[in-house]
Amino acid sequence: MKLQQLPSEFQEALPILEKLKASGYEAYFVGGSVRDAILGRTIHDVDIATSAYPEETKKVFTRTIDVGIEHGTVLVLHGGQEYEITTFRTEDVYVDYRRPSQVSFVRSLEEDLKRRDFTVNAFALNEEADIIDKFHGLKDLEFKILRAVGVPQERFNEDALRIMRGFRFAATLDFDIEEQTFQAMQETAPLLEKISVERIFIEFDKLLTAAFWRKGLEKMIAAVAYDFLPEMKGKGTCLKAMLDRLRPDFLFATSEQAWAMLLIALDINEPKNFLKKWKTSNDFQKAVLDLVAAYRTREKTSVDKFLVYQYGLENLLLVEQIRQAQDLPIEIEQIKALDAALLIHSKHEIVVNGRTLMTELNLKAGPNLGRILSEIEKAIVLGELMNEKEAIFKFLKEKGMI
């Protein structure tokens, strides 16, 4: 097969291929970017594979960085872009079900493609737009099938993260998983416990935010792979309930919204600990926990000014989207109106602070000062007090606080 036209991302990188070939080496575009070009999807990273060994690649190009030279990868800087160029290679026995104990450089493209995970990721593309398909990946693309390259069990034993990648590809591409490949994913799922949580999080996060996330999650549930993910053992019923609760066409707007819904569906008692086990950042934890708290509050009450102020317009709209997807009552327009009516959106916008009160009103630092500031904040938010210094001082006098 031949592409009618090379996508612009490949055209920009053509000088890389041409320079390697002019130096006597083979060079191809490889991997997911080729698959996406065939499918007409957006291309992200352009990866290049070559018969040139790393030191040979460095001699061909003047501007290079050793980003993973022990694994055959050299970063080449060209035309304001960065390209990872990796030598054709084979891999020895894998350690910890993730990394090969040894990498051997080879001159054969086919040997290199044999180590890829799925047939639809094992394409190569030359400068003439010819697609090299050694493992019938084009047929699998046509029938929307995800199939492991070679013996499935071997591929997942080599790198257990490929199990999560399989579920993720099902979610992003809307592909079914070939029977033997799925069976191998199911059998090797316990190996996920040996993979770093950070890497699993990336794959699971991409799954949840994908266009066909339901398919990816359904495959993960069917394989009982969740049993080997942090804090999710035995949560299959909850995950199925999450699929049932949300409308079939619902898509998550953000990662934070997706993980908040996951926590709600799993009925996690200590959501902060759950997110810590997934080794997420503090900022991500705060954003997700705020959404969960706002959702729980909305289960008990309607929106008011203080609720909008406390959680913010963006968070509450994300919560209302989740409620709407479950056919629960929503108050989107009211939330927007209340937000527009707020005099402040943060306590930092208040014209006075603790230092002001201590300096001008001779108040002392301590719990009482904190209570006074909270009263000021609440009154301004509720529209009972203007955000002006004179009005605030008068308010405090009338309340007998000073």
C-alpha positions in Angstrom: 0.0 0.0 0.0 1.1 3.6 -0.7 -0.2 6.7 1.0 -1.6 9.2 -1.5 0.4 11.9 0.2 2.8 12.1 3.0 1.4 14.1 5.9 3.1 17.4 6.6 4.7 16.1 9.8 6.5 13.4 7.7 7.4 15.9 5.0 9.1 18.1 7.5 11.2 15.2 8.7 12.0 13.9 5.2 15.5 15.5 5.2 16.4 13.3 8.2 15.5 10.1 6.2 17.2 11.4 3.1 20.4 12.3 4.9 20.6 8.8 6.5 20.0 7.2 3.1 22.6 9.4 1.4 25.1 8.1 4.0 24.4 4.5 3.1 21.8 3.5 5.7 18.2 2.5 5.7 15.7 4.8 7.4 11.9 4.7 7.9 9.1 6.4 9.8 7.7 3.8 12.2 5.2 3.1 14.9 1.9 4.7 15.9 2.5 7.8 13.7 2.3 5.6 10.6 -0.8 3.9 11.8 -2.4 7.3 12.4 -1.4 8.5 9.0 -3.1 5.5 7.4 -6.3 6.2 9.5 -6.2 9.9 8.8 -5.8 10.7 12.5 -3.8 13.5 14.0 -0.1 12.7 14.1 1.8 13.4 17.3 5.4 12.1 17.7 7.2 11.2 14.5 9.6 8.3 15.2 12.4 7.2 12.9 14.1 3.8 12.8 17.4 3.3 11.0 20.1 0.7 10.3 22.7 3.2 11.4 24.1 2.5 14.8 24.0 5.3 17.3 27.6 6.5 16.8 27.0 6.3 13.1 23.8 8.4 13.4 25.8 11.0 15.4 28.4 11.3 12.6 25.6 11.9 10.0 24.1 14.8 12.0 25.8 17.8 13.6 23.2 18.5 16.3 22.4 15.5 18.4 21.6 14.6 22.0 22.2 11.3 23.7 18.7 10.7 25.1 18.8 6.9 25.3 21.9 5.9 23.5 22.2 2.6 25.4 18.9 1.6 23.8 19.9 2.9 20.4 18.1 6.3 20.5 19.7 9.6 19.5 17.8 12.9 19.5 18.4 14.9 16.3 17.7 18.6 16.2 16.6 19.8 12.8 14.6 22.8 11.5 13.4 23.7 15.0 12.1 20.2 15.6 13.4 17.3 17.6 13.4 13.7 16.2 14.1 10.5 18.0 16.1 8.2 15.8 16.5 4.7 17.0 18.7 1.9 15.6 17.0 -1.3 14.4 17.3 -3.6 17.4 16.4 -6.9 19.0 15.9 -7.4 22.7 17.1 -10.0 25.1 15.2 -11.5 28.1 13.1 -8.9 29.8 13.7 -8.1 33.5 10.8 -6.9 35.8 8.4 -7.5 32.9 9.2 -4.1 31.5 12.8 -3.6 30.4 15.0 -5.8 28.2 18.2 -7.1 30.0 20.1 -6.3 26.9 19.6 -4.6 23.5 21.3 -5.8 20.4 21.6 -3.5 17.4 20.8 -5.1 14.0 20.7 -4.0 10.4 17.3 -5.6 9.6 14.1 -3.7 9.6 12.0 -6.9 10.0 13.9 -8.0 13.1 13.2 -4.6 14.6 9.5 -4.7 13.8 9.2 -8.1 15.4 9.6 -6.6 18.8 6.6 -4.2 18.4 3.5 -4.7 20.6 0.6 -4.8 18.1 0.4 -5.4 14.4 -1.2 -1.9 13.8 1.9 -0.4 15.5 4.4 -2.4 13.5 4.3 -0.5 10.2 7.2 1.3 8.6 6.9 4.1 6.0 9.6 5.1 3.5 10.3 8.5 1.9 8.2 7.4 -1.2 5.1 6.9 1.0 5.3 3.1 0.7 3.9 1.3 3.7 6.0 -1.7 4.8 3.6 -4.2 6.5 5.3 -7.4 7.7 2.6 -8.7 10.0 -0.7 -8.1 8.2 -1.4 -4.9 10.2 -3.3 -3.3 7.2 -5.8 -6.1 7.3 -6.2 -5.7 11.1 -6.7 -1.9 10.5 -9.4 -2.7 8.0 -11.3 -4.9 10.3 -10.5 -2.7 13.4 -8.7 -5.5 15.2 -6.0 -5.2 17.8 -3.7 -8.2 17.5 -0.3 -8.9 19.2 2.8 -9.3 16.9 3.8 -12.9 17.0 3.0 -14.9 20.1 0.7 -12.8 22.3 1.8 -14.4 25.6 5.5 -13.5 24.8 4.7 -9.9 24.0 2.9 -9.3 27.3 5.5 -11.3 29.3 8.2 -9.1 27.8 6.4 -5.9 28.8 3.3 -6.1 30.9 2.5 -2.4 30.3 1.4 -3.6 26.8 -1.8 -5.0 28.5 -2.9 -1.5 29.5 -1.8 -0.1 26.2 -4.1 -2.7 24.6 -7.1 -1.4 26.6 -6.1 2.1 25.8 -5.9 1.5 22.0 -9.3 -0.2 22.1 -10.5 3.1 23.7 -8.8 5.5 21.4 -9.2 3.6 18.1 -12.6 1.9 18.7 -10.9 -1.5 18.0 -11.9 -5.0 19.2 -9.1 -7.2 20.6 -8.4 -10.4 18.8 -9.3 -13.5 20.8 -5.9 -15.0 21.5 -4.5 -11.6 22.2 -7.2 -10.9 24.7 -6.8 -14.2 26.3 -3.1 -13.6 26.8 -3.9 -10.1 28.3 -6.2 -11.8 30.7 -3.7 -14.5 31.7 -0.8 -12.1 32.1 -2.8 -9.3 33.9 -1.3 -10.2 37.3 2.1 -8.9 35.9 0.6 -5.4 36.0 1.5 -5.3 39.7 5.2 -5.4 38.7 4.8 -2.3 36.5 5.4 1.3 37.8 2.2 3.0 38.9 3.2 6.1 37.0 3.3 4.3 33.7 0.0 2.6 34.4 -1.6 5.9 35.3 -0.7 7.4 32.0 -2.3 4.6 30.0 -5.4 4.4 32.2 -5.8 8.2 32.1 -5.6 8.1 28.2 -8.2 5.4 28.3 -10.7 7.3 30.4 -10.4 10.5 28.3 -10.6 8.7 25.0 -13.5 8.9 22.6 -14.4 5.2 23.0 -13.5 5.0 26.7 -16.4 2.7 27.4 -15.0 0.0 25.1 -11.6 0.2 26.7 -13.0 0.0 30.2 -15.3 -2.9 29.2 -12.2 -4.8 27.9 -10.4 -4.1 31.1 -13.3 -5.3 33.2 -13.7 -8.5 31.1 -10.1 -9.3 31.6 -10.4 -8.6 35.4 -7.2 -6.5 35.0 -8.5 -4.0 37.5 -7.7 -6.5 40.3 -4.1 -5.7 39.7 -4.3 -1.9 39.7 -3.8 0.2 42.9 -6.8 0.1 45.3 -9.1 -1.5 42.7 -9.1 -5.1 43.6 -12.6 -6.5 43.7 -14.1 -3.3 42.2 -15.5 -4.9 39.0 -19.1 -4.5 40.0 -18.5 -0.8 40.8 -16.8 -0.3 37.4 -19.7 -1.9 35.6 -22.1 0.3 37.6 -20.2 3.3 36.4 -20.8 2.3 32.8 -24.5 1.8 33.5 -24.8 5.1 35.4 -23.5 7.3 32.6 -25.2 7.9 29.3 -23.7 5.9 26.4 -22.6 9.0 24.5 -21.0 10.7 27.5 -17.3 11.8 27.2 -15.2 13.1 30.0 -14.1 16.7 29.4 -10.9 16.5 31.5 -8.7 13.9 33.3 -9.7 15.4 36.6 -13.4 14.9 35.8 -12.8 11.3 34.8 -10.9 10.4 37.9 -13.5 12.2 40.1 -16.2 10.0 38.5 -14.1 6.9 39.0 -13.7 7.7 42.7 -17.4 8.3 43.0 -18.3 5.1 41.2 -15.8 3.1 43.2 -17.2 4.6 46.4 -13.7 5.2 47.8 -13.8 6.2 51.4 -10.4 7.9 51.4 -10.0 9.4 48.0 -6.8 11.2 48.8 -5.1 8.0 49.8 -6.4 6.4 46.6 -4.8 9.1 44.5 -1.6 8.9 46.5 -1.4 5.2 45.7 -1.6 6.2 42.1 1.3 8.6 42.7 -0.5 11.5 41.2 0.7 15.1 41.7 -0.5 17.3 44.6 -2.2 19.7 42.1 -4.0 16.8 40.4 -5.1 15.4 43.7 -6.5 18.8 44.8 -8.4 19.3 41.6 -9.9 15.8 41.7 -10.8 16.0 45.4 -12.5 19.4 44.9 -14.7 17.8 42.2 -15.6 14.9 44.4 -16.4 17.2 47.3 -18.5 19.4 45.1 -20.3 16.4 43.7 -21.1 15.1 47.2 -22.3 18.5 48.2 -24.6 18.7 45.2 -26.1 15.4 46.2 -27.4 17.1 49.3 -28.2 20.6 48.2 -29.0 23.1 45.4 -26.4 25.6 44.4 -26.0 29.0 46.2 -23.5 31.8 46.0 -21.2 30.3 48.6 -21.1 26.9 46.9 -20.2 28.6 43.6 -17.5 30.7 45.4 -16.1 27.7 47.3 -15.7 25.4 44.3 -15.6 27.8 41.3 -17.5 28.0 38.1 -15.4 25.6 36.1 -15.5 22.8 38.8 -19.2 23.1 39.3 -19.9 22.9 35.5 -17.8 19.8 35.4 -19.9 18.3 38.2 -23.1 19.3 36.5 -21.9 17.5 33.3 -21.5 14.3 35.4 -25.0 14.8 36.9 -26.5 15.4 33.5 -24.9 12.3 32.2 -26.7 10.4 35.0 -30.0 12.1 34.2 -29.9 14.0 37.6 -31.3 17.5 37.9 -28.8 20.2 36.8 -28.5 24.0 37.5 -26.0 25.1 34.9 -27.6 28.5 34.1 -28.1 29.3 37.8 -24.5 28.5 38.5 -23.4 30.8 35.7 -25.7 33.6 37.0 -24.5 33.2 40.6 -20.8 33.3 39.5 -21.4 36.5 37.5 -23.0 38.1 40.6 -20.1 37.3 42.9 -18.2 40.4 44.1 -15.1 38.3 44.6 -13.9 34.9 43.4 -11.0 34.5 45.8 -10.2 35.8 49.3 -7.1 37.4 47.8 -9.4 39.9 46.1 -10.6 41.2 49.4 -9.3 44.8 49.9 -8.2 44.0 53.5 -6.2 41.2 54.9 -4.8 40.1 58.2 -1.9 42.6 58.1 -4.3 45.5 57.3 -6.5 44.7 60.3 -3.5 44.3 62.6 -2.0 47.6 61.5 -5.1 49.8 61.2 -7.3 48.3 63.9 -4.7 47.0 66.3 -5.9 43.5 66.1 -3.6 40.7 67.2 -2.7 37.6 65.2 -4.5 34.4 66.3 -7.7 32.4 65.9 -9.9 35.4 66.5 -8.3 37.3 63.6 -8.9 34.2 61.4 -12.6 34.2 62.4 -13.0 37.9 61.6 -11.5 37.4 58.2 -13.8 34.5 57.5 -16.8 36.6 58.5 -15.7 39.4 56.1 -15.2 36.9 53.3 -18.6 35.2 53.8 -20.5 38.5 54.0 -18.9 39.8 50.8 -19.6 36.5 49.0 -23.2 36.5 50.1 -23.6 40.1 48.9 -24.2 41.4 52.4 -21.0 43.6 52.4 -19.3 45.7 49.8 -15.6 44.9 49.1 -14.5 48.4 50.4 -12.3 49.2 53.3 -14.7 51.7 54.9 -17.7 49.4 54.5 -15.7 46.5 56.0 -14.6 48.5 59.1 -18.2 49.7 59.6 -19.4 46.1 59.3 -16.9 44.9 62.0 -18.0 47.7 64.4 -21.7 46.9 63.9 -21.0 43.3 64.6 -19.0 44.2 67.7 -15.9 42.5 66.4 -13.7 45.6 67.0 
